[in-house]
């Protein structure tokens, strides 16, 4: 069997690698396509460096558009030249679905897209457009298949990768506390995002929030895991915070060591203040109570607020069908609104732990690994 995969970001590389491992365990497979180091380790020779596709935001995309367009056509031409049994695109819809469109225009190659678009939240018309070029969708969230099926695509819920990610051991947590001399102080995880735009907007607001919180709890130790692309920005912003956080910098350690330290910080933390996104599921896996805060530029905020179809954006709330995790979004993303919610959380986490456990169960915890489930879904739907 010949499988062509396309991933454009680190998260897609992880999903792709797990899917490839699952496929190899079930069938003799030849892999082609575009992927990062994890997918390459599973047996793919990437057509070009995946990092070239990891571009976010209009201002960043415009200067690189000619190169991205060349890579788009190069990828589609490679698919058509190799005639795989299936093309699997992974997240990065702006690039992935354009590749699928070019391929479908000139062939009948089966197309699978891994990670359903969030049409349940906004822009439901995306599913109908997607159905013109995608045959089968692999969904990470259990409530997504009906949305995809109603648009005319096969769709299988295959589980979220968070359920199989590393959880720190007691010894690893103890080593972390000793290394950073945390002692018995309570720990607050601060997570202002992994993209430059998020950090630039949220870090100053989080700093103001911490100033108010630390007036009540000066003994709290702040811990901030970050990513290589924003570490320098994080260090600059936190100079203005009322207390210096312990910053976990992935550039200063091997990837395996960083993964252990990040997992240890999540398990050790008593609470978290976090940007909206999949990090809420990572916190839920570690059973760390949280407050979610997020904002964007005023134009995007105005447009998206008109299109939203749900009353919460936190995945724990959505998957558990509760509203256990407090949110401060958009105009409410202000220190004077966030800090009371965080202080209240410190006194009483409410129903968060129960909602987190329900979320993990519904995402597939304790079942087959998501990568294997995804592989079986791909094979089961093949003509």
DODREN-349321 format. One record per atom (N, C-alpha, C, CB): y, x, z. Coordinates in steps of 0.2 Angstrom, whole numbers, plus 5000, padded with zeros to 4 digits. Glycine has a CB too. Example, Ala and Ser with C-alpha at 12.3 -4.5 7.8 and 13.67 -1.06 7.14 Angstrom:
! DODREN-349321
497250665039/497850625039/498450665039/497850575045/498950645035/499550685036/500050645039/499750705029/
//
This chain:
! DODREN-349321
499450045000/500050005000/500650045000/500049955006/501150034996/501750064995/502350024998/501950094988/502750055003/503250025007/503850065006/503050005014/504450025004/505050055004/505450025009/505450044997/505750075014/506150045019/506850075019/505850075026/507350045021/508050065021/508350045028/508450025016/508550095032/508950095038/509550125037/508450115044/510050105041/510750135040/511050155047/511250085037/510750145053/510950165059/510450185064/511350105062/510650215069/510150245074/509650185077/510450275080/509950125078/509550075080/509050045075/509950015082/509250045069/508750035063/508250085062/509150025057/508450145064/507950205063/507350195068/508250275064/507550175075/507050155080/506650095078/507450145086/506950045075/506549985073/506050005067/506949935071/506350045063/505950065057/505350115059/506350105052/505450155063/504950205066/504350165069/505250255070/504550115073/504050075077/503650035072/504350035082/503950005067/503649965062/503150005057/504149935057/503450065056/502950115052/502350135056/503350175050/502450145062/501850165066/501350105066/502050185074/501650045067/501249985067/500849975060/501649925068/501149985055/500849985048/500350035047/501349985043/500450095050/499950145049/499350135053/500250215051/499450095058/498850085063/498350025059/499050055069/498649995054/498349935051/498049945044/498749875052/498449995041/498250005034/498450075031/498649945030/498150095026/498350155023/499050145019/497850185018/499550175021/500250165018/500650225016/500650125024/500950215010/501450265008/502150245009/501250285000/502550285012/503250265014/503750305010/503350275021/504250265007/504750285004/505450255007/504750274996/506050285005/506650255007/507150295010/506450205011/507550265015/508050295018/507950285026/508750275016/507950335029/507850335037/508150395040/507150315038/508150385047/508350445051/507750485054/508750415057/507950525059/507350575061/506750535064/507650615066/506850475067/506250445069/505750415064/506450385074/506050395059/505650365053/505450425049/506150325048/505750475048/505550535045/504950565049/506050595044/504950565055/504350585059/503750545058/504550595067/503850485056/503250445055/502950445047/503450365056/503350495043/503050505037/503450485031/502450475036/504150475032/504550465026/505050525025/505050405028/505050535018/505550585016/506150545014/505250635011/506750555018/507350505016/507650525010/507850515022/507850475006/508150484999/508850525000/508250414996/509150515006/509750555007/509850545015/510350525003/510350585018/510450575025/510650505027/510950625028/510350475032/510450405034/511150405037/509950385039/511450455040/512050455043/512650435038/512250525046/512550445032/513050425027/513150355027/512850455020/512750315029/512750245029/513050215036/512150205028/513050255041/513350235048/514050235048/513050285053/514350195045/515150185045/515250115047/515350195038/515750115052/515950045054/516750035054/515750035062/516949975052/517649965052/517949975045/517950005057/518349925043/518749935037/519049995035/519149875036/519450025040/519850085040/519350145038/520250095046/518750145041/518250195040/517950185034/517750195046/517750125031/517350115025/517750135019/517150045025/518450115019/518750115013/518750185010/519450095014/518950245014/518950305011/518250335008/519150365016/517750305011/517050325009/516750275004/516650325015/517050225002/516750174998/516450194991/517350114996/516750244988/516450264982/515750304983/516950314978/515750334988/515150374990/514550314992/515250424996/514850264996/514350214998/514050174992/514650165003/514550164987/514350124981/513850164977/514950114977/513950234977/513450274973/512750274977/513650344973/512750274984/512150274987/511750204987/512250294995/512150154986/511950084985/511550084979/512450034985/511850104973/511450104967/510950154967/511950114961/510950214970/510450254970/509850224973/510650324973/509950194979/509350164983/509050114979/509650134989/509450064976/509150014972/508750034966/509649964969/509050084963/508650114957/508050154959/509150174953/508050184965/507350214968/506850164969/507550254974/507050104972/506650044973/506350024966/506949984977/506750014961/506449984955/506050044951/507049974950/506150104952/505750154949/505150164952/506150224950/505050154959/504450164962/504050104963/504550194969/504350044962/503949974962/503449974968/503549974956/503749974974/503349964980/503049894981/503849974986/502649884985/502349814986/502849774990/501649824990/503249804994/503749774998/504349814999/503449745005/504949784999/505549825001/505749795008/506149814996/505849835013/506049815020/506649845022/505449835025/507149805022/507849825024/507949815031/508449795020/508249855035/508249855042/509049855045/507949915046/509249795047/509949785050/510449805044/510049815056/510949835047/511549855042/511549805036/511349925039/511749745037/511749695032/512149705026/511849625034/512749735027/513249745022/512949795016/513849775024/512549845018/512249885014/511549855012/512149955017/511149835016/510449815015/510449755010/510149795022/510849705011/510749645007/511049655000/511149585010/511449704999/511749724993/511149754989/512349764993/510749804992/510249834989/509749784987/509849884994/509549734991/509049684990/509349644984/508949634996/509949624983/510249584978/510149624971/510949574979/510249684971/510149724965/509449734963/510449794966/509049734968/508249744967/508049674964/507849764973/508249614967/507949554965/508249534958/508249504970/508849564956/509149544950/508649574944/509849574949/508249624945/507949654940/507149654941/508149724939/506949624947/506249624948/506049564952/506049694952/505349564954/505049514958/504849544965/504549474955/505049604966/504749644972/504949604978/505149714973/504449594983/504549554989/505049594993/503849544992/505449554997/505949585001/505949555008/506649564998/505949605013/505949585020/506549615023/505249605023/506849575027/507449595031/507249595039/508049555030/507349655042/507149655049/507849655053/506849725051/507849605057/508449585061/508849525058/508949645063/508749465061/509049405058/509849415059/508749345061/510249385054/510949385056/511049335061/511349375049/511649345065/511749295071/512149235068/512149325076/511749195064/512049135061/512049075066/511649105055/511749085072/511749035077/512449045081/511149045082/512749105080/513449115083/514049095079/513449185086/513949115073/514549105068/514349125061/515149155070/514649095056/514549105049/513849085047/514749175047/513649015048/512948995047/512849005039/512848925049/513349005035/513249005028/512949075026/513848995024/512949125030/512649185028/511849175027/512749235034/511549135030/510849125029/510649105022/510549085035/511049055020/510949025013/511049075008/511448965012/511549115009/511649175004/511149225004/512349205005/510849235010/510349285011/509749265008/510249305019/509549195008/508949175006/508849184998/508949095007/509449194995/509449204987/509049274986/510049204985/509049324991/508849394989/508249414994/509449444989/508149375000/507649395005/507149345005/508049405012/506549365005/505949325006/505749305013/505349345002/505749355017/505449355024/505949395029/504749385024/506049365035/506449385040/506049405046/507049345041/506149465049/505849475055/506349475061/505549555055/506349425065/506849405070/506649435077/506849335071/507249465080/507149495087/507249445092/507649545088/507549385091/507649335096/507249265095/508349315097/506949235100/506449185099/506749125096/506149165105/507349115097/507649045094/507949055087/508249025098/507849115084/508149125077/507649095071/508149195076/507049095071/506649075065/506849005062/505949065067/506948955066/507148895063/507748895059/507248835068/508248935061/508848945057/508748975050/509348985061/508249025050/508049065044/507649015040/507749125045/507148985043/506748935039/507148875036/506148905044/507648855039/508048795036/508448825030/508448765041/508548885029/508848915024/508448935018/509248975026/507748925019/507248935014/506849005014/507648935008/506949035020/506549105021/505949095026/507049155023/505449135024/504949145029/505249185035/504349175027/505049165041/505349205047/504849205053/506049175049/504749265056/504349275061/504749305067/503749315060/504649275073/504949315079/504449365081/505049265085/504649425081/504149485082/504349525089/504249535077/504749495093/504949525099/505449575099/504249565102/505849585104/506349635104/506149705107/506949605109/506349755104/506149825106/506349845113/506449875101/506849805116/506949825123/506349815128/507549775125/505949775126/505349755131/504849815131/504949695128/504949865126/504449915126/504849985127/504049925119/505449985129/505850045130/505650075137/506550035129/505850135138/505650175144/506050145150/505850245143/505650135155/505950125162/505850185166/505550055165/506350205170/506250265174/505850255180/506950275177/505450305182/505050305187/505450315194/504450355187/505050305199/505450315206/505650395206/504950305212/505150435204/505350505205/505950525200/504650555202/505950495194/506550515190/507150485193/506350475183/507150435196/507750405199/507950455205/507650335202/507450475209/507650525214/507950585212/506950535218/507650615206/507850675203/508650665201/507450695197/508750605198/509450595196/509950595201/509450525192/509750555207/510150555213/510350625215/509850505218/509750665216/509850725218/510350775214/509150765219/510150765207/510550815203/511350795203/510350795195/511450735204/512250715204/512450705211/512250655199/512050715216/512350715223/512550645224/512850765224/512250595222/512450525223/512350505231/512050475219/511750525234/511650505240/511450435241/512150525245/511750395246/511650325247/512150285245/511450315254/512650315241/513250275239/513050215234/513750315236/513350155234/513150105229/513450135222/513450045231/513050115217/513250135210/513450085205/512550175207/513950095202/514250045197/514150075190/514950025199/513750055186/513750075179/514350045175/513050055175/514650085171/515250065167/515150085160/515950105170/515150035156/514850035149/515350005144/514150005148/515850045142/516450025138/516250025130/517050065139/515650025128/515450025121/515250085118/516049995118/514950085112/514750145109/515050165103/513950135108/515550125101/515950135095/516750155097/515950075090/517050185093/517750215095/518250155096/517950255089/518150105092/518650045093/518550015099/518550005087/517850005101/517749975107/518050015113/516949965108/517850075113/518050125119/518850125119/517850195118/519150125114/519950125114/520250065117/520250145107/519950005115/520149945118/519949935125/519949885114/519349945127/519049925133/519149975139/518349915132/519150045137/519150095143/519850085147/519150165140/520350075144/520950065148/520949995153/521650055144/520649945150/520549885154/520049895159/520349825149/519549925158/519049945163/519349985168/518349975160/519750035167/520050075172/520450035176/520450135168/520849985174/521249945178/520849905182/521749905174/520349875180/519849835184/519549875189/519249815179/519349945188/519049985193/519549995199/518850045190/520150005197/520750015202/520749965207/521350025199/520649905205/520649845209/520049845213/520749785206/519449855210/518849855214/518749905219/518249855209/518949965217/518850025222/519350015228/519050085218/519849975228/520249965234/519849925239/520849915232/519349885237/518949855241/518249895243/518649785238/518049935238/517449975239/517550045237/516849935235/517950085240/518050155238/517450195238/518550185243/516950175241/516350215242/515850215235/515850195247/516050175231/515650165225/515650225220/515850105221/515050245218/514950295213/514950265206/514350345214/515350295201/515350265195/514950315190/516150265192/514550285186/514150315181/514250285174/513350315183/514350335169/514450305163/514050345157/515250325161/513450315155/513150345150/513550335143/512350315149/513550385139/513950375133/513550395127/514550415133/513850395121/513550425115/513950485112/513450365109/513550525108/513850585106/514550565102/513450615101/514550515098/515150505094/515750485098/514950445089/515650455104/516250435108/516350475115/516250365110/515950525116/516050555122/516750585124/515450615123/516950625119/517650655119/518150605121/517850695113/518150545117/518650495119/518550465126/518550435113/517950455128/517750435135/518050475140/517050425136/517950545139/518250595144/518950585144/517950665142/519350575138/520050575138/520250515142/520250575131/519950455141/520150395144/520050395151/519850335140/519450415153/519350415160/519750465165/518550435161/520150505162/520650545166/521150505169/520950595161/521250445166/521750395169/521450345174/522050365164/520750355175/520450305179/520550325187/519650305178/520450275191/520650295198/520150345202/520650235202/519550345199/518950385201/518550415195/518550345206/518450475195/518050505190/517350485190/518050585190/517050455184/516350435184/515950495182/516250385178/515350495184/514850535181/514650515174/514150535186/514850565169/514750545162/514150585160/515350575158/513650545157/513050565154/513150585147/512450515155/513150645145/513350665138/512750685135/513850725139/512550655129/511950665126/511950735122/511750615121/512550765121/512650825118/512450885122/513350835115/512350875129/512250925134/511550935136/512650915140/511050895133/510350895135/509950875129/510250845141/509350885129/508850865124/508850785124/508150895125/508650755118/508650685118/508150655123/508450665111/507550685124/507050655129/507350655136/506450695129/507750715138/508050715144/508550665145/508350785145/508950655140/509550605140/509250535141/509950605134/508650525137/508350455138/508150445145/507750445133/507850495148/507650485155/508250475160/507250545158/508750515159/509350505163/509750435162/509850565162/509750415156/510050345155/509650295158/510150335147/508950295157/508550245160/508550255168/507750265158/508650315171/508750315178/509350285180/508650395180/509850295177/510550265179/510550195179/511150295174/510150165174/510150095173/509750065179/509850075166/509150095181/508750075186/509050085193/508050105186/509450135194/509750155200/510350105201/509950225200/510750085196/511350055197/511249985201/511650045191/511749975205/511749915209/512049855205/512149915216/512549875201/512949825196/513149865190/513549795200/513349825185/513649855179/514249815177/513149855174/514749845174/515249815170/515149845163/515949835173/515049795158/514849815151/515149775146/514049805151/515249815140/515449775134/514849735132/515649835129/515049685128/514549635125/514149675120/514949575122/513549645120/513049675115/512349685117/513349745113/511949725114/511249725116/511149765123/510849765111/511649795125/511649825132/511449785137/512249865133/511649715136/511549665141/510749655142/511849595140/510349665137/509649665137/509349725140/509349655130/509649785139/509449845143/509549835150/509849905140/510149815152/510249795159/509749745162/510949775160/509649695158/509149645160/508449675161/509049585155/508249725157/507549755158/507549795164/507449805152/508149825166/508149865172/508349815178/508649915172/508449755177/508649705182/509249725186/508049695188/509749745182/510449765185/510949715184/510649835182/511149675189/511649625188/512349655185/511849595195/512649605181/513149635177/513749585176/512949645170/514349605174/514849565171/514949595164/515549575176/515049545159/515149565153/515949555151/514749525148/516249605148/516949595146/517049625139/517449635151/517349595135/517449615128/518049585124/516849595124/518349625120/518949605116/518949645110/519649615120/519349615105/519449645098/520149645096/518949615093/520349665090/521049665088/521149585087/521149705082/521849565088/522049495088/521849455082/522749495089/521849495076/521649455070/520949435070/521749505064/520449485072/519749475072/519649415077/519349535074/519949425083/519849375089/520049305086/520249395095/520649295083/520849235080/520349205075/521549235077/520149245071/519649225066/518949205069/519549275060/518649245073/518049235075/518049175080/517749295079/518549165084/518549115089/518549045085/519249115093/518849045079/518848975076/518148965073/519348985070/517749015072/517049015069/516449005074/516949065064/516649025080/516049025085/515748955086/516349055092/515048955086/514648895087/514348895094/514148885081/514448945098/514148945105/514648955110/513549005105/514448945116/514948955122/514849015126/514948895126/514349055123/514249125127/514049165121/513749115132/514149235122/513949285118/513449335121/514549325115/513349325127/512849365131/512149355129/513049365138/511749395127/511149385125/510649355131/510749445122/510749385137/510349365142/510449285143/510549395149/511149265143/511249195144/510949155138/512049185144/510949175132/510749145126/509949135126/510949175120/509649195128/508849195128/508649155133/508649265128/508949155139/508649125145/508949055146/508849155152/509349035141/509648965141/509948945148/509148915139/510349005150/510748995157/511449015155/510349025163/511849015160/512449045160/512549095166/513048995159/512049125168/512049165174/512449225174/511349185175/512549255168/512949315167/513749295166/512649365162/514149315170/514849305169/515149345164/515249315176/515649315160/515949345154/516649335155/515649315147/517049395152/517749395151/517849415144/518049445157/517949365140/517949385133/518649365130/517449345129/518849405125/519549385121/520149385126/519449325118/520449335126/521049335131/520949345138/521449275129/520349325140/520149335147/519849405149/519549285148/519849455144/519749525145/520349555148/519449555138/520449545154/521049575158/520749585165/521649525158/521049645168/520849665174/520849615179/521249735176/521449575179/521549525185/521049475184/522249495184/520649465179/520149415178/519449445179/520149375171/519349505177/518749535177/518549555185/518649595173/519049585188/518949615195/518649565200/519549655197/518949505200/518649455205/517949435203/519149395205/517749435197/517149415195/516649475197/517049405187/516849535196/516449595198/516349595206/516749655196/516949585209/516849585217/516449525219/517549575220/516449475216/516049415218/515249435216/516249355214/515149465211/514449485209/514249535215/514449525202/514649575217/514449625222/514249595229/514949675224/514549535230/514349495236/513749455234/514949455238/513649425228/513049385227/512949385219/513249315229/512349415217/512149415210/511949345208/511649465209/511949295212/511749225210/511049225206/512249205205/511049195201/510349185197/510249235192/510349115194/510549295192/510549335187/509749365186/510949395187/509549385192/508849415192/508349375189/508649435199/508349305191/507849255188/507949255180/507949195191/508649245178/508749245171/508549305167/509549235170/508649365170/508449425167/507649425166/508649485171/507249405171/506549405170/506349355165/506249395177/506649295165/506449245160/506649275153/506849185161/507249305152/507349335146/506849385143/508049375146/506649435148/506149485146/505449445144/506049535152/505249395147/504649365146/504749335139/504549305151/505349295137/505449265131/505449315125/506049225131/505649375127/505749425121/505049465120/506249475123/504549445124/503949475122/503649525127/503949505116/503949535133/503749585138/502949565140/504149585144/502549615140/501849605142/501449595136/501849555147/501749585130/501249565124/501249625120/501549515120/501049615114/500949675109/501649705108/500649645102/501649765106/502249805105/502649775099/502149885104/503249765099/503649735094/503549765087/504349735095/503449835087/503349865080/502649845077/503349945081/502149835081/501549815079/501549735077/500949825084/501849695081/501949625079/502349625072/502349585084/502849665071/503249665065/502749685059/503849705065/502349735060/501949755055/501449705053/501549825057/501149665058/500649615057/501049555053/500349585063/501649545055/501949485051/502149505044/502649475055/502249565043/502349585036/501749585032/502649665035/501149605034/500549605031/500349535030/500049645034/500349495035/500149425035/500549375030/500249385042/501149395028/501549355024/501449385017/502249355026/501149435016/501149465009/500749425004/500749535009/500949414998/500549364994/499849384992/500949364987/
//
